[in-house]
Amino acid sequence: MAEYETLEADILVVGGGGAGLRAAIACAEIDPSLSVAVISKVYPMRSHTVAAEGGTAAVIKSNDSLEDHAYDTVSGSDWLADQDAVWAFVKEAPEELIQMEHWGCPWSREPDGSVAVRPFGGMKTERTWFAADKTGFHMLHALFQTSLKYDNVTRYDEWFVTKLLVEDGRCQGVAALELRTGKLRAILGKAVILCTGGAGRIFPFTTNGSIKTGDGMALAYRAGVALKDMEFVQYHPTGLPGTGILITEAARGEGGIMVNKHGDRYLQHYDLGKPLDVHDPNHPQLRQMELGPRDRLSQAFVKEMEKGNTIEGPYGDFIYLDVRHLGEKKINKKIPFVRELAKNYAGIDPVHETIPVRPVVHYMMGGVHTDIETATSLPGLFAIGECACVSINGANRLGSNSLTELLVFGARGGKNAAEFASENAISDKRALEAQARDEGERIVRTFILKQGGTERISTIRDQMTKAMEAGAGIYRTESSLKETWDTLMRLRERFEKIALDDRSNVYNTDLTTALELDFMLDVAASVAFSALERKESRGSHQRTDYPDRDDAKYLNHTLVYRTEAGPRVEYQDVVITKWPPAERTYGKK
Ligand SMILES: Cc1cc2nc3c(=O)[nH]c(=O)nc-3n(C[C@H](O)[C@H](O)[C@H](O)COP(=O)(O)OP(=O)(O)OC[C@H]3O[C@@H](n4cnc5c(N)ncnc54)[C@H](O)[C@@H]3O)c2cc1C
């Protein structure tokens, strides 16, 4: 890692998932004279967006309205979403999805040829577009292929960003490790867009791919930018025990039901949306209690477990998802991937058997604090997608809103970053290069050359994820969160003593795993700290010691800053434009 070489582009997009590619296309389209670099630690098609199954929400049918989509999103967020951002989101969503079709995304169709939509949790009408149950796969392919059209987009695949370069109060580049050679380089840019995805891997059971380690959140946090609403972590009620592999909400959208060990459709005993009073069982408007929002469903699972109604398994308790009544033909047509996953990873065929499922961590509502234009408080730094918090998701994201979020804010953010890049220049190349050199030396010193380390990466990671599940999981209390916080602080100290087995330069995954753990420890701490400070229950943040929502005190966003003395929290009012806080009700339209 001795050589340094400086690369440059007008705009750097960190991340090649849905947000990154959409933003890169927007930059490239707006001004062909701007150069755009897409830097990704994995080949773009391996980004987590590819794993999205169920669908992506936007108003398209005549019985739907932007107003309804916005209201469902605000109410689903437990009134913590900013309503100006939500309105921009629902308004720009349909044109983005139509644009995706023009770029080659094969949306599933109704028999009459119109775009098919399916119901999704917390949405009071069908508005989730899909491409069978491989929506993310098709969207990412369409975006990737489109990005290839632009000569001004250059890709840096398998480059790992370790630091943001900040000079003169502006973000002007990144330090990135070229994984193939082990060289650390400065990549300078007039604007930097973080599109690095979520951080589900700070928990033990998650649907998230192993690369979702919160890198971008930690990068911004370390550069002095606040992380917003980090206490809000979404559990998905139907992951496979053990692996955490997602059984998409589409399985319930298509009519799947959840039953406990007595065969009881237990959700009927909880307040999360009883079926609508529709008498025709085939009525398209029929809402099912299984389509209540994810936070409520996951909480109901814990209550069932406490009552002894769940089934004990080698990976903890589970319940069943039953889709048998849908029949083989419908399962094969609408949710073929569910069948494939259940067969391959649980050894059961859902056409004939019930699928064991449990809540698993799925999505981070919180992330890098941005305004509605995706700008952070650090000039030149933008953030989009799951790593960011605009916020449209508030305390609980509605399933199928996040893929759309990547497109809407990807397009907005790309445009804004391009504008910023046109108006600003690299101010001090030498100083930026010196920062990258220091970063290279830090990595060599801390990880490669260090002798006498005694701690294992995997041990610290295991203890971190267990502490998060135990103290900062579906239900939390002051004492459980304090314990998690203390454990995280001890693990941070122990991290200083880690030993790497591999000290080579080429594809050193031992090194990247250590760097990711370093990021995750920061992100996990920000979650635990923000959760400790929020003394109320709202959406996915349930404090059994403060069981009620407290609008008088907490109708605001948590902003957590990293300081030498530990995290510091500030609050920012939620933007309410149209829908004053109310009770969340489901099943009524
Ligand atoms: C199994 C699963 C199913 C889902 N299904 C749906 C669904 O049906 N509908 C829906 O709306 N949402 C769904 N979601 C959520 C949604 O898919 C994600 O929130 C979204 O795809 C995230 O996109 P992104 O572009 O922000 O990040 P990602 O797609 O995760 O991409 C992150 C990118 O950042 C890069 N990166 C990260 N760190 C670094 C670094 N240090 N250096 C360089 N590059 C870096 C990675 O290489 C990657 O290219 C699902 C999520 C999962 C896990």
The ligand as an SDF file (V2000), in Angstrom:
LIG
                    3D

 53 58  0  0  0  0  0  0  0  0999 V2000
  -34.1240   -8.9960    0.9340 C   0  0  0  0  0  0  0  0  0  0  0  0
  -34.6320   -7.6070    0.7640 C   0  0  0  0  0  0  0  0  0  0  0  0
  -35.8190   -7.3810    0.0880 C   0  0  0  0  0  0  0  0  0  0  0  0
  -36.3060   -6.0900   -0.0710 C   0  0  0  0  0  0  0  0  0  0  0  0
  -37.4690   -5.9130   -0.7460 N   0  0  0  0  0  0  0  0  0  0  0  0
  -37.9200   -4.6650   -0.9560 C   0  0  0  0  0  0  0  0  0  0  0  0
  -39.0960   -4.4360   -1.7290 C   0  0  0  0  0  0  0  0  0  0  0  0
  -39.7150   -5.3560   -2.2410 O   0  0  0  0  0  0  0  0  0  0  0  0
  -39.5120   -3.1570   -1.8960 N   0  0  0  0  0  0  0  0  0  0  0  0
  -38.8570   -2.0900   -1.3690 C   0  0  0  0  0  0  0  0  0  0  0  0
  -39.2740   -0.9490   -1.5760 O   0  0  0  0  0  0  0  0  0  0  0  0
  -37.7200   -2.2800   -0.6330 N   0  0  0  0  0  0  0  0  0  0  0  0
  -37.2470   -3.5330   -0.4300 C   0  0  0  0  0  0  0  0  0  0  0  0
  -36.1050   -3.7220    0.3090 N   0  0  0  0  0  0  0  0  0  0  0  0
  -35.3450   -2.5470    0.7440 C   0  0  0  0  0  0  0  0  0  0  0  0
  -34.5570   -1.9670   -0.4380 C   0  0  0  0  0  0  0  0  0  0  0  0
  -34.2220   -2.9900   -1.3170 O   0  0  0  0  0  0  0  0  0  0  0  0
  -33.2940   -1.2590    0.0110 C   0  0  0  0  0  0  0  0  0  0  0  0
  -33.5750   -0.3140    0.9940 O   0  0  0  0  0  0  0  0  0  0  0  0
  -32.6290   -0.5640   -1.1680 C   0  0  0  0  0  0  0  0  0  0  0  0
  -32.4800   -1.4390   -2.2570 O   0  0  0  0  0  0  0  0  0  0  0  0
  -31.2910    0.0340   -0.8090 C   0  0  0  0  0  0  0  0  0  0  0  0
  -30.7230    0.5740   -1.9690 O   0  0  0  0  0  0  0  0  0  0  0  0
  -29.4420    1.5050   -1.8960 P   0  0  0  0  0  0  0  0  0  0  0  0
  -29.1180    1.8860   -3.2910 O   0  0  0  0  0  0  0  0  0  0  0  0
  -29.6560    2.5680   -0.8920 O   0  0  0  0  0  0  0  0  0  0  0  0
  -28.3060    0.5460   -1.3070 O   0  0  0  0  0  0  0  0  0  0  0  0
  -27.7520   -0.8790   -1.8120 P   0  0  0  0  0  0  0  0  0  0  0  0
  -28.5220   -1.4650   -2.9160 O   0  0  0  0  0  0  0  0  0  0  0  0
  -27.5510   -1.6770   -0.5740 O   0  0  0  0  0  0  0  0  0  0  0  0
  -26.3270   -0.4950   -2.4160 O   0  0  0  0  0  0  0  0  0  0  0  0
  -25.2810   -0.0150   -1.6010 C   0  0  0  0  0  0  0  0  0  0  0  0
  -24.0640    0.2140   -2.4710 C   0  0  0  0  0  0  0  0  0  0  0  0
  -23.0710    0.8760   -1.7190 O   0  0  0  0  0  0  0  0  0  0  0  0
  -21.8230    0.2890   -1.9510 C   0  0  0  0  0  0  0  0  0  0  0  0
  -20.9890    0.5200   -0.7560 N   0  0  0  0  0  0  0  0  0  0  0  0
  -21.3280    0.3470    0.5430 C   0  0  0  0  0  0  0  0  0  0  0  0
  -20.2910    0.6560    1.3250 N   0  0  0  0  0  0  0  0  0  0  0  0
  -19.2830    1.0260    0.5150 C   0  0  0  0  0  0  0  0  0  0  0  0
  -17.9310    1.4430    0.7290 C   0  0  0  0  0  0  0  0  0  0  0  0
  -17.3970    1.5170    1.9620 N   0  0  0  0  0  0  0  0  0  0  0  0
  -17.1700    1.7380   -0.3490 N   0  0  0  0  0  0  0  0  0  0  0  0
  -17.6760    1.6310   -1.6240 C   0  0  0  0  0  0  0  0  0  0  0  0
  -18.9350    1.2320   -1.8630 N   0  0  0  0  0  0  0  0  0  0  0  0
  -19.7240    0.9470   -0.8100 C   0  0  0  0  0  0  0  0  0  0  0  0
  -22.1300   -1.1690   -2.2140 C   0  0  0  0  0  0  0  0  0  0  0  0
  -21.1080   -1.7720   -2.9610 O   0  0  0  0  0  0  0  0  0  0  0  0
  -23.4350   -1.0580   -3.0060 C   0  0  0  0  0  0  0  0  0  0  0  0
  -23.1570   -0.8830   -4.3730 O   0  0  0  0  0  0  0  0  0  0  0  0
  -35.6040   -5.0040    0.4820 C   0  0  0  0  0  0  0  0  0  0  0  0
  -34.4290   -5.2280    1.1690 C   0  0  0  0  0  0  0  0  0  0  0  0
  -33.9610   -6.5130    1.3340 C   0  0  0  0  0  0  0  0  0  0  0  0
  -32.7100   -6.7120    2.1420 C   0  0  0  0  0  0  0  0  0  0  0  0
  1  2  1  0
  2  3  1  0
  2 52  2  0
  3  4  2  0
  4  5  1  0
  4 50  1  0
  5  6  2  0
  6  7  1  0
  6 13  1  0
  7  8  2  0
  7  9  1  0
  9 10  1  0
 10 11  2  0
 10 12  1  0
 12 13  2  0
 13 14  1  0
 14 15  1  0
 14 50  1  0
 15 16  1  0
 16 17  1  0
 16 18  1  0
 18 19  1  0
 18 20  1  0
 20 21  1  0
 20 22  1  0
 22 23  1  0
 23 24  1  0
 24 25  2  0
 24 26  1  0
 24 27  1  0
 27 28  1  0
 28 29  2  0
 28 30  1  0
 28 31  1  0
 31 32  1  0
 32 33  1  0
 33 34  1  0
 33 48  1  0
 34 35  1  0
 35 36  1  0
 35 46  1  0
 36 37  1  0
 36 45  1  0
 37 38  2  0
 38 39  1  0
 39 40  1  0
 39 45  2  0
 40 41  1  0
 40 42  2  0
 42 43  1  0
 43 44  2  0
 44 45  1  0
 46 47  1  0
 46 48  1  0
 48 49  1  0
 50 51  2  0
 51 52  1  0
 52 53  1  0
M  END
$$$$
